[in-house]
Amino acid sequence: MSRFLIAIHRPHGYDASTLSETSAAADIDDLNDAMVLAGVRVFVGGLQPPSRSTSIRRQPDGTLSESAGHFLNSDEFVDGFWVLEVPSMEEALHWGRKAAQACRASVEVRPFY
């Protein structure tokens, strides 16, 4: 068995409160139930928006600097994730496709070392 990350990507400006007003919230709940029933879900977590984050950067001289906001300059951010334990990348992709459908979002499926 191997562990995989399924990360949900959202565009900046996405309002998570709209999710609870759609059938997507029910679909995500159903997906979580299916993952638990299949015995593949290790951990799941939704994240606060990037505006609530603090980035810590290591400078070339070894010092650290902190700044409010997201770390990467990108048009998207990670909104939440699952950690799954499944036998193969194919199985992880199966759950990744389900996650993309339920969340109405793009996802990234990545194996752990």
Secondary structure, DSSP 8 states (H G I E B T S, - for coil): -EEEEEEEEEETT--GGGGGGSHHHHHHHHHHHHHHHHT-EEEEEE---GGG-EEEEE-TTS-EEEEES-SS-SSEEEEEEEEEEES-HHHHHHHHHHHHHHHTSEEEEEE--
